[in-house]
């Protein structure tokens, strides 16, 4: 079966006008200018009317306006503190094994009642790639990716080493993310 391929004519000679790309450069300047004028006018109009939501541009004024994050956003990983005050983590080590960046370190221990818990849990935020594999590997729903994006930046990398106490968050604050995980993980068709 013969394929119907078109041969590319590489011997095309361009005229001087075509080699200068004058029309293409002018077309690019016109498109950029049109976007600039349209955005400037809509920003000015929304400023004068006092309605910042009426802007036609996609940017936000960050400290004053917060972005609307999608449900699946993966921010800083946090440990879930159960209602009884103990961490839900049982130090199984699955999140540590699943992490491709190897940023999680767990040392497990036993409580007097026979349950396992992480004696130390370290997360290196400078190495974390926010892939969410730790969240997917956890059988106890003990580690979740939060919507925290503001606490991800530090001037010193040593400040990005988070211990167990820095990572623990009450379950009530993470209810939205836990509901999302349950819907996604236990969905009939989650591929």
PyMOL commands that set and color helices and strands:
alter all, ss='L'
color gray80, all
select helices_A, chain A and resi 16-20+22-49+52-54+94-98+133-137+150-152+157-160+164-167+171-185
alter helices_A, ss='H'
color red, helices_A
select strands_A, chain A and resi 77-81+104-110+116-124+143-145+161-162+168-170
alter strands_A, ss='S'
color yellow, strands_A
deselect
rebuild
show_as cartoon
